[in-house]
Amino acid sequence: MEITPVIKDDFLTFDDEATFSTVIGKLKQSEMRSGLVFRKDKYLGLIEKRRLLGTKIDITKTKIKPFIQKTPLLNAHADIIETSYLMYQSNFLFLPVEKDKKIIGVVDALDLIKLGIQLPEIKQFKIADLKLFKPKKINKDDPVSKVVDIMFDEKIDQVPIFEAGKLYGVVSYHDLLNKYLTCTPKREFSTKFTKLANSRGAEPDMPHLANLPVSTFSTNDNLVTIGKNAFLTEAVVLMVKNNVTSVLVMDGTDIEGVLSLKNVLRCFGSLKIPQNFNIQFIGLKELKLNAEQKAALEKIASNEAFKLQRELHNEFSLVMHIKDNSKEGKQNKYSVHLRVEFPGQIITCAEDDWDFETALRKTFNNAKNKLKSKFKGNNDRRKQYE
């Protein structure tokens, strides 16, 4: 299953010379967690709200450049399983999508897992099958810096806090960040603090967020929870409905752990579905590709063949002939000829492009379209090949 249905084109962009105050304003107004950063037309990376937590900066003067995080780039036709694994490995919940060397959109992990629960392999999983995150017990009087570290390192939205060993509430990064930026503390904090906190250049004179007790920011009602014996699909629906990246997993009145998006992405990305295809390459030696290019070609071919497997539900073989049609002194132009063989049937298609990876993906797309057309509205014909 491809990620194409969940690619969004309504993402925020920032110049790398922008100040934090500009970025914060746009992120809060749009209620988005992240934005992409460019220098003119060149993509540099992304900036997250989360990076603000615990920082001692003057947001009106500090530029975002030192806080930009470099990210992997997704292909518009990437498979949901490989994308989940990439998000888990790179520790990002928001990644840009590239096509023809341009950023065309973004994929958010919440949208990705909502699509992913359609995978038949996922429906069998229960929350108890996953390894949950079990944070250290945070007391309501502990400094909020402990919670900030957990949120950033584990990519979770909420951290449970306790009083005398019993659940007191949760601290949400969304509420924490909003209170930090507007900073309206409780009465026990001085008027001087309030005045400093609301001034534009308050940092570093104001008592810093990290020194405040977590109870200042806690939510004690309407917590997002789920039972440990629930199905994973139920947890995903709950996450999407509440727009959170983690939920508390309960065993009665006790906390079993925290189910985060990272847990779900790891589950999706670790799916090992048996491959019932083999690929034969023709013409690789004549292409004179370097080791990195050859590895990329084989990876793309394997991923695209996996998608064909979802269409065919049967054993099949691929014969792929790749040629370099360029003339001496000119830019290389590649052609890809693909033959798909399965019981009683053969499908052939071809494409060419200046970029061999693009030519390869185009060819596989043609093959998928031919298969969909062949089996469209006729499940009986499909079953005879299964």
Secondary structure, DSSP 4 states (H G I P E B T S, - for coil): -BSGGG-BS---EEETT-BHHHHHHHHHHHT-SEEEEEETTEEEEEEEGGGGTT----TTT-BSGGG-B----EETT-BHHHHHHHHHHHT-SEEEEEETTEEEEEEEHHHHHHHHTTSTTTTT-BGGGS--B-PPPEETTSBTHHHHHHHHHHT-SEEEEEETTEEEEEEEHHHHHHHHHH----TTS-HHHHHHHHSTT-TTTSPPGGGSBGGGG-B-SS--EEETTSBHHHHHHHHHHHT-SEEEEEETTEEEEEEEHHHHHHHHHT--PPP-EEEEEESHHHHT--HHHHHHHHHHHHHHHHHHHHHH-S-EEEEEEEEE-PPTTS---EEEEEEEEETTEEEEEEEEESSHHHHHHHHHHHHHHHHHHHHTT-HHHHHTT-
